[in-house]
Amino acid sequence: MNELIERISICVERGKVNKTSPYPKDLAGQDGADELTRQALDSNLGPDSILQACNVGMMKIGERFGRNEVFVPELLMAAKAMNAVMAHLKPFFKAGTVKAKGKFLLGTVAGDLHDIGKNLVSMVVEGNGWQVIDLGVDVKPGKFIEKIKENPDCIVGLSALLTTTMASMSKTVKEIKEQFPNIKIIVGGAPLSHKAAEQMGADGYAPDPQGAVEFLNEFIAA
Amino acid sequence: MKSILAVLKSGKTLVSDGAWGTLLHQRGLQPGECPELWNITHRDDVFTIAKSYIDAGADIILTNSFGGSPSKLSHYGLQERTAELNEAAAIISREAAGQNHFVLGSIGPTGKMLLMDEISTQELKDGFFIQAEALKNGGVDAVCIETMSAIDEACIAIHAVKEATNLEVVCTFTFDKTASDDFRTMMGVSPEDMVLAVKEAGADIIGTNCGNGFEQMIEIVSLMRGVDSSTPILVHANAGKPFFKDGDTVFPETPEMMAAKVHDLIDCGANIIGGCCGTTPAHIKLLAKEIKKHR
């Protein structure tokens, strides 16, 4: 791997946003994701390979998060660094030079206002190269359905933190499946399990953001 | 205003209350509805919950103000009513508790992260200040900053309560067991780190709440006692990890299962014991009975 590309990947994994960012301490004063991406583009490295570096960095931190080796702050900082890279790559996405793997339509279900878990999933999935359409929190089934109509090629992700909103999640899955039996739905959140996901008729369950990425990536190969 | 610390000094173990959210939902609170608004719109229901814990034998009850920060209330467009809703919560619990029981004003996390610049330190502090002042005006004896996961937010809350009031402050964090069998909050804070940080910030009573049942609370309290042998510890335990069955949420730990472990929890250093999600007056009644036996 090109040295610049490798360093971008490390910056994303470690959450090193830019040169002035004090985090992480051992990289203080060094170029971050922002500067290195600029340099990579200036030296004519392809946006695809830069995006690939981002994917690798986010995957590594996502896996460490899944193993409880790092926690929410580390994942958030990695996402911040990833966003710094993405800001440079935006024009290429617009021009169609770089393409997303697919669309992921994500939201916290009706009655639940918690967004931290959903946001983590959104960041890691985006870092893996997917286009994320984030509908926010307290999303009614009708809103999901409206957005699925606009994006019939999407995969849907539902989040819930409260035990009391699991029923709401179950209802959302049911309503989506009634209208769009072929739309794939993955669910996640503290009170859930594989079994609960299966009972509500979802296609998948992920205990952590990286699990959601793995679920999604199965559908590109297919 | 009475001192919880003074009573604990006598060596007594105090009984706290159980879940509020679980009971509010049983009484018809819908997902997506603002629980704190019920202090105005469904005052009798909130009062009945508070009173049910006093009747079950709790020495301490909390207030229906967990999500009463301006940031949380802003989801419902109610941020301008922060003081009113918190004060009402305190008045209801005070009325249920009378003067012979303690009322702890509940303050939960805002859900906003300083790390991601979602909120400023000043904005966080101002919100907690308004909440604490209103809870005091409503008549609470102390404030319980609970379910915290980030040290920065918890410490800002402690400072704000201490500035706004002269009340005793309880601060509890929620820990999960990691793959390597450590305990950490979602922000990566260990019980040991939490104890040192919140004591430094001025917490009078420390503790842990929510989580995955009584067994793990015993492990967490032991870890806390490893770095602090004297600060009183409060435990509000979930009735186990909930699961989904036939469209309903089920909490696995019965009152009997919790009561059976309460002696171990006291022996490892807990001073105030109550419940969190999934616990009911039936759980508290049996806990109170066992705790009295232990005295």
Boltz contact constraints between the chains, C-beta under 6 A:
constraints:
  - contact:
      token1: [A, 67]
      token2: [B, 179]
      max_distance: 6.0
  - contact:
      token1: [A, 68]
      token2: [B, 178]
      max_distance: 6.0
  - contact:
      token1: [A, 68]
      token2: [B, 179]
      max_distance: 6.0
  - contact:
      token1: [A, 71]
      token2: [B, 187]
      max_distance: 6.0
  - contact:
      token1: [A, 71]
      token2: [B, 188]
      max_distance: 6.0
  - contact:
      token1: [A, 72]
      token2: [B, 186]
      max_distance: 6.0
  - contact:
      token1: [A, 72]
      token2: [B, 187]
      max_distance: 6.0
  - contact:
      token1: [A, 73]
      token2: [B, 115]
      max_distance: 6.0
  - contact:
      token1: [A, 73]
      token2: [B, 187]
      max_distance: 6.0
  - contact:
      token1: [A, 76]
      token2: [B, 115]
      max_distance: 6.0
  - contact:
      token1: [A, 76]
      token2: [B, 116]
      max_distance: 6.0
  - contact:
      token1: [A, 110]
      token2: [B, 32]
      max_distance: 6.0
  - contact:
      token1: [A, 111]
      token2: [B, 31]
      max_distance: 6.0
  - contact:
      token1: [A, 111]
      token2: [B, 32]
      max_distance: 6.0
  - contact:
      token1: [A, 113]
      token2: [B, 75]
      max_distance: 6.0
  - contact:
      token1: [A, 138]
      token2: [B, 32]
      max_distance: 6.0
  - contact:
      token1: [A, 163]
      token2: [B, 242]
      max_distance: 6.0
  - contact:
      token1: [A, 163]
      token2: [B, 249]
      max_distance: 6.0
  - contact:
      token1: [A, 164]
      token2: [B, 25]
      max_distance: 6.0
  - contact:
      token1: [A, 164]
      token2: [B, 31]
      max_distance: 6.0
  - contact:
      token1: [A, 165]
      token2: [B, 31]
      max_distance: 6.0
  - contact:
      token1: [A, 166]
      token2: [B, 244]
      max_distance: 6.0
  - contact:
      token1: [A, 168]
      token2: [B, 31]
      max_distance: 6.0
  - contact:
      token1: [A, 191]
      token2: [B, 242]
      max_distance: 6.0
  - contact:
      token1: [A, 196]
      token2: [B, 244]
      max_distance: 6.0
